[in-house]
């Protein structure tokens, strides 16, 4: 899981750097007179909107890949583990109640000869 987190964070960092670099490029085009300021702002907004879509797609793909890897590793998800723990606790309570309700019976352990 840690490797996926690092890859994801690296991707977010790249998006952040891309935003800064895109702004610089647009500003340079405006300064050079190749774009009007209004067009430069519009271009920047369009590019950032596209970057947001790409970022969301990347998040979905990373999550899908992480799920595939977890399934291949035959691991249990945290929510599944917590569900099993709750079930075990419930069964232990039932077992304890049952044991207290029948005090005359011996446990299924060793018997004396």
C-alpha positions in Angstrom: 0.0 0.0 0.0 2.8 2.4 0.8 4.2 2.2 -2.7 0.8 3.2 -4.2 0.6 6.1 -1.8 4.0 7.3 -2.8 3.2 7.0 -6.5 -0.1 8.8 -6.0 1.6 11.6 -4.1 4.3 11.9 -6.7 1.5 12.2 -9.3 -0.1 15.0 -7.3 3.2 16.8 -7.0 3.7 16.5 -10.8 0.2 18.0 -11.3 1.1 20.9 -9.0 4.4 21.5 -10.8 2.5 21.2 -14.1 0.1 23.9 -12.9 2.9 26.3 -12.1 4.7 25.6 -15.3 1.6 25.9 -17.4 0.9 29.3 -15.7 4.5 30.4 -16.5 4.2 29.3 -20.2 0.8 31.1 -20.6 2.3 34.2 -19.0 5.3 34.1 -21.3 3.0 33.8 -24.4 1.0 36.8 -23.1 4.1 38.9 -22.5 5.4 37.9 -26.0 2.2 39.2 -27.5 1.3 35.8 -28.9 -1.8 35.6 -26.7 -4.2 38.3 -25.4 -4.4 38.3 -21.6 -8.0 37.2 -21.7 -7.2 34.3 -24.1 -4.3 33.3 -21.8 -6.5 33.2 -18.8 -9.1 31.1 -20.8 -6.3 28.7 -22.0 -5.0 28.3 -18.5 -8.4 27.5 -17.1 -9.1 25.0 -19.9 -5.8 23.3 -19.3 -6.4 23.1 -15.5 -9.8 21.7 -16.1 -8.3 19.0 -18.3 -5.6 18.3 -15.7 -8.4 17.9 -13.0 -10.1 15.3 -15.2 -6.8 13.5 -15.8 -6.0 13.6 -12.1 -9.4 12.0 -11.3 -8.9 9.3 -13.9 -5.4 8.6 -12.4 -6.9 8.3 -8.9 -9.5 5.8 -10.2 -6.9 3.8 -12.1 -4.5 3.7 -9.1 -7.3 2.5 -6.8 -8.3 -0.2 -9.3 -4.7 -1.4 -9.6 -4.2 -1.4 -5.8 -7.3 -3.5 -5.5 -6.0 -6.0 -8.1 -2.7 -6.2 -6.3 -4.3 -6.8 -2.9 -6.5 -9.5 -4.4 -3.4 -11.2 -6.0 -1.5 -10.9 -2.7 -4.5 -12.6 -1.1 -4.7 -10.1 1.7 -7.6 -9.0 3.8 -8.9 -5.4 3.6 -9.1 -3.5 6.8 -12.9 -3.3 6.7 -13.1 -7.1 6.3 -10.7 -7.6 9.2 -12.7 -5.4 11.5 -15.9 -7.2 10.4 -14.3 -10.5 11.3 -13.1 -9.1 14.7 -16.7 -8.0 15.5 -18.0 -11.4 14.5 -15.4 -13.2 16.7 -16.3 -11.0 19.7 -20.0 -11.7 19.2 -19.3 -15.5 19.1 -17.2 -15.2 22.2 -20.0 -13.5 24.1 -22.4 -16.2 23.0 -20.0 -18.9 24.1 -19.5 -17.3 27.5 -23.2 -16.9 28.0 -23.7 -20.5 27.0 -21.0 -21.7 29.4 -22.5 -19.7 32.3 -26.0 -21.0 31.6 -24.8 -24.6 32.0 -22.5 -24.6 35.0 -22.8 -28.4 35.7 -21.2 -29.4 32.4 -17.4 -29.7 32.1 -15.5 -28.1 29.3 -14.4 -30.2 26.4 -10.9 -30.5 27.7 -9.0 -33.4 29.4 -11.0 -36.0 31.3 -9.9 -37.8 34.4 -9.4 -41.6 34.2 
